[in-house]
């Protein structure tokens, strides 16, 4: 009997302890849920309004600050921002009309003025950007008042901040996706229509330039010519095709040192004209820091400033003498040549006759001298309209097609690798909320990022967008420097390479890699 009583008392004590543990667990769970509800209720109003409005306000503030900085910076650099009135008596201040007239001049400037100052390639590029802006404005005006309310009404994740305004808030089985599909089809047809419109403008612009008698309209550029050909042989062959209509021929020589000296001579001439204009305007002779380490030497008092006009005149005489001595030597060809005709129509006809491989075969059959034709490698010629001399990178003529291809491949591979590595932190920030249940990392995310809806919207919505915008804004200048390594022969090739790599990065960094990494992260989170 005493043993039975002790067993019953022990069982009663164990039952009481179990009940007390269950009560403590329920209290703890209730406290955690109450804390989560408190945080959610406190930020409920902020979460509904802290996504797109907050991002819009920050973007507008950044845009306004950028415009103000740009307007303050322009009058302080009149030589670059106002080159036409820099050496005149007119002074540009912050409040002057010349400082604020650039938006109106951008709108009212006609295509003829742009064509005269920027050429055909510049005009086509500006029209392409205008078409992209037009498409973006139309898409924004149609999509914002339709898609954002539909995404919010979807109701899959109410009060989820930024994601409430995206298509991820709409269930997969919902009929609201029909609006997304309809607008996607509409925008696709709009894009195809704009592409067809731009093609018509592109070819009409080229026809207009061919009919004009502008600078270098009589000259054509020939690529793929043999490096061992001299100017007399090229002139002889072109005279067979166009008797008494060829004015001159010129071979692009591989003379980098000579080109550098000619560029130095041209810079000296520009400095002299600029300094003389300053002397006429201000009455004081400009000074110049000459020699190596000129800035440090003049600041330390080791060397004095010299007269800028006299210095550049002496430099011009010295450079001209060196150019004269180098021009007496022999140079190798670069595979490029220029042919000038007496009439612009003959130049355009030459471009058409060498346009395709079949056209070149007809030219070869018309020529009587087969030995000269084979030496010139006419079969591999690429004839185009010559550009302005200032638009060529003369020092890159020695870089051939194969070497250019290898350099483009290296730069493209590096760009893809950079886009891949840069997309990882962007995808990680965009998926912070889905990783709240990951052991270890989830505790840090809940106690930092998910502590308040504003912090959550900043980290998940605004910070990735600002990082992408920052890279997209800086990348063109970086690519402009890197793509010079490809060895482009003219500015048009250089700018097209910049645009090609830029749009490749945008497609990879905005569409492909983020979707890939976000889907991978979501799949890994499901394991926990």
Secondary structure, DSSP 4 states (H G I P E B T S, - for coil): -HHHHHHHHHHHHHHHHHHHHHHHHHHHHHHHHHHHHHHHHHTHHHHHHSSHHHHHHHHHHHHHHHHHHHHHHHHHTHHHH-TTTTTSS----TTSHHHH-HHHHHHH--HHHHHHHHHHHHHHHHHHHHHHHHHHHHHHHHHHHHHHHHHHHH-SSTT-GGGGGSGGGS-TT-TTHHHHHHHHHHHHHHHHHHHHHHHHHHHHHHHHHHTS--TTTTEEEEES--TT--HHHHHHHHHHHSTTTEEEEEEEE--HHHHHHHHHHHHHHHHHHHHHHHHHHHSS--EE--STTHHHHHHHTSS--EEHHHHHHHHHHHHHHHHHHHTTS---EEEEEEEEESSHHHHHHHHHHTSSHHHHHHHHHH-S-HHHHHHHTGGG-EEEE---GGGB-GGGTTS-HHHHHHHHHHHHHHHHHHHHHHHHHHHHHHTTGGGTTSTTHHHHHHHTGGGSHHHHHIIIIIHHHHHHHHHHHHHHHHHHHHGGGG--SBHHHHHHHHHHHHHHHHHIIIIIHHHHHHHHHHHHHTT-
